[in-house]
Each structure stands twice: as structure tokens, then as C-alpha cells.
Amino acid sequence: MKVRILGCGTSSGVPRIGNDWGVCDAADPRNRRSRSSILVESGGEAALIDCGPDIREQMNAADRPSVDRVIITHDHADHCHGIDDLRQVAQALGKPVPLYARADVLGRLEQRFGYIFRGTPLYPAVVEGRAAGELSHLGRASLRLVDQPHGGITSLGIRLDEGTKSLVYAIDFHDLTDDMATLYEGADHWICDCLRRRPHPTHAHLDAVLGWARELKVGALWLTHLDNSMDYATLRNELPDWAAPAFDGMEIGW
């Protein structure tokens, strides 16, 4: 399995418009963060998890022309409003891209982007919406999903197991439920939402994430969905040796 961090930034990215780097060192390329997304490859298959507005540049940076399926964790703009760029993926596949999400998320996406799902007289459909619960494997990896509280909505958390190792991708949540803890416990790698140091009403913050990681006994913790208050080098020096900030283009594999 190989997992590439396509983007590890929050909804406004780093830097924000206006070249607002906050406290992040602009000279460190690890502080330039596009919107959060990952690419997962296993057994000759590939899945894109979320497709925000930076997805074209992210896919080009990964030198990846296509994927076999897309999973949308939730329908906030920074996680799905690059959906139009899946046209090129559909062309490469020769068919609409299978797109998995919760039923309520699929309904809202179809309202916003009807032409993407239904096509038009001039252009074919780009994606085929499918219920997230239909997905149980990616290549050689088993895949399990769990609902996560994200303010007033629900996002999807994902656990992948291949061979003797496992990886969890959990972004855009503000509290750890019992169901999440059961699924995430003992993961070898946890890529986890960590917006900032201070508590936030819809996102996880640093002290909470570190506490959960210890409680769940994860092997390695990778912080993602970072805003411009989270300088890479400063944060890296503060963290225990089993934790680190993610950065765009980083890869995890076994």
C-alpha cells in the first residue's frame, strides 16, 4: 500500500489569499499547504479521498492521470468542489468515475452539480454516485468507514488494513466517539485532523489529538488539515517522536 498526502491544509490553504502565511515560515516548502486530500494505492487499484479545489494541481504533482474511484468524506467545499476536474479522470477511465459518499452527501452534491451526475445532451456524466457502505475493499486492502461528528454535519472516517498493517484517515471532526475509537484503536498510522492548537467547535486541536493518539495506542500520528498558525518546523520540534505534521507530497507505504 502507498498513501500520498495530496494536500494537508485547511479550507483556506496556506498561505491564505493575500500571501498570509500567519506564523508559518514561507521559506519552508512544507508550509505551503493545499486543501486536504489523499491518494491511496493498493493491489493495482487507486482511490482519491476527497477532491477539493486544488485537485488538478495535486494530481499533476503526483503524476497520476486517473483513479479507480473517489470517496467524499463530506460535502464542505474544500473537500468536494474540485469535482468538475474529474472530467479528465472519467475520460481516462472511459466511463463515469465511481464516487462513494453518504446518501445525504450524494443528494446535496447532485443538487449542486447535477450535470456531473446526469450529463447533458452535449457532455456525458462524469461520476456515478454510489453509497459509501457498498465499498469494503481497495485492491488488497480492506476498508471500513465510520461516522464522525463535524460541527452540525457528519463526515466519514476511514480505516484501511493490508497485511499486518493499518492506516486511518480521519479529518474534519471535533470529538472522538466510541465507534470511532473502536475502529481506530491500534492503527499503525493515523492521519488526523489537527487544525490548530486552540480548541475549535468543528475541528480537532493539538492537545486533544495527542491525547486520543495515546489512548488509542496508534503507532505513528500524522497531523493534517493544518492552518497558518501551525509552522512545520516549530510543530515538529514540539511533538513526541511518534508524531509529526504531514506535508504536501509526503508518502506513507508498506
Beta strands, then each sheet from edge to edge (+ up, - down):
strand 1: 2-7
strand 2: 37-42
strand 3: 45-49
strand 4: 69-71
strand 5: 97-101
strand 6: 127-131
strand 7: 137-138
strand 8: 141-150
strand 9: 153-162
strand 10: 165-170
strand 11: 189-193
strand 12: 220-224
strand 13: 243-245
strand 14: 251-253
sheet 1: 6+ 5+ 4+ 3+ 2- 1+ 14-
sheet 2: 7+ 8- 9+ 10- 11- 12- 13-
end
